[in-house]
């Protein structure tokens, strides 16, 4: 089942014999995290939907094999109807990813104002003006991606964003997009940097989290062992 995962195929390519075990363990650990804490609904991006389907398969198989109806909840995906997948700033056909080599392919939550503005300024576009009709986006992947990011930040529809910037230069649109990103990301970036400077506080949060998680998980693990016969 893991071999058939789209992400495994995309990242392994023709070198499936040489890939890291992480490509197998990641969806398995994701399933464990969801099931052990009795999640019923999981917010995921469109690219993670298949991993949630694996989680559902595991839950149903365990429940059926050991005749324990509803022991594991069958989680439902919560996926945004629009903008469920954000693409790379360097390639409108590849999803934005922290594993990409170029830092200019993505916006990080730790980016400061200047970094965000610079990345958007250098984001890939095409030589044409901003599209006048939404149908144009079917073949203008970078424009579609940047307009999608803008729309999600401003709680607007893609149609309205296209209408707002129709025929304008990309530079004018990018200025607006950068402003929206800075307004949204900069406070988060500052808070992250502030928290990273307080190691004692972070350690306390982690320890509290471990205790809460262990309280829930240990009971479930104990019952799983009883059901399986360990």
GIWO-V416579 format. One record per backbone hydrogen bond with DSSP energy under -1.0 kcal/mol. NH is the residue of the N-H (numbers start at 1). CO is the residue of the C=O. If there is no record, write none. Layout:
# GIWO-V416579
nh->NH co->CO
nh->NH co->CO
This chain:
# GIWO-V416579
nh->5 co->2
nh->9 co->5
nh->10 co->6
nh->11 co->7
nh->12 co->8
nh->13 co->9
nh->15 co->12
nh->18 co->15
nh->23 co->20
nh->24 co->21
nh->25 co->21
nh->26 co->22
nh->28 co->24
nh->29 co->25
nh->30 co->26
nh->31 co->27
nh->32 co->28
nh->33 co->29
nh->34 co->30
nh->35 co->31
nh->36 co->32
nh->38 co->35
nh->39 co->34
nh->42 co->76
nh->44 co->78
nh->46 co->84
nh->48 co->45
nh->49 co->46
nh->52 co->48
nh->53 co->49
nh->54 co->50
nh->55 co->51
nh->56 co->52
nh->57 co->53
nh->58 co->54
nh->59 co->55
nh->60 co->56
nh->61 co->57
nh->62 co->58
nh->63 co->59
nh->64 co->60
nh->65 co->61
nh->66 co->62
nh->68 co->63
nh->71 co->68
nh->76 co->40
nh->78 co->42
nh->88 co->94
nh->89 co->105
nh->94 co->91
nh->96 co->86
nh->105 co->102
nh->106 co->103
nh->111 co->108
nh->116 co->112
nh->117 co->113
nh->118 co->114
nh->119 co->115
nh->120 co->116
nh->121 co->117
nh->122 co->118
nh->124 co->89
nh->130 co->168
nh->136 co->133
nh->137 co->134
nh->138 co->135
nh->139 co->136
nh->144 co->140
nh->145 co->141
nh->146 co->142
nh->147 co->143
nh->148 co->144
nh->149 co->145
nh->150 co->146
nh->151 co->147
nh->152 co->148
nh->153 co->149
nh->154 co->150
nh->156 co->151
nh->161 co->157
nh->162 co->158
nh->163 co->159
nh->164 co->160
nh->165 co->161
nh->167 co->130
nh->168 co->165
nh->173 co->169
nh->174 co->170
nh->175 co->171
nh->176 co->172
nh->177 co->173
nh->178 co->174
nh->179 co->175
nh->180 co->176
nh->181 co->177
nh->182 co->178
nh->183 co->179
nh->184 co->180
nh->185 co->181
nh->186 co->182
nh->189 co->185
nh->190 co->186
nh->191 co->187
nh->192 co->188
nh->193 co->189
nh->194 co->190
nh->195 co->191
nh->196 co->192
nh->198 co->195
nh->202 co->198
nh->203 co->199
nh->204 co->200
nh->205 co->201
nh->206 co->202
nh->207 co->203
nh->208 co->204
nh->209 co->205
nh->210 co->206
nh->211 co->207
nh->212 co->208
nh->213 co->209
nh->214 co->210
nh->215 co->211
nh->216 co->212
nh->217 co->213
nh->218 co->214
nh->220 co->216
nh->221 co->217
nh->222 co->218
nh->223 co->219
nh->224 co->220
nh->225 co->221
nh->226 co->222
nh->227 co->223
nh->228 co->224
nh->229 co->225
nh->230 co->225
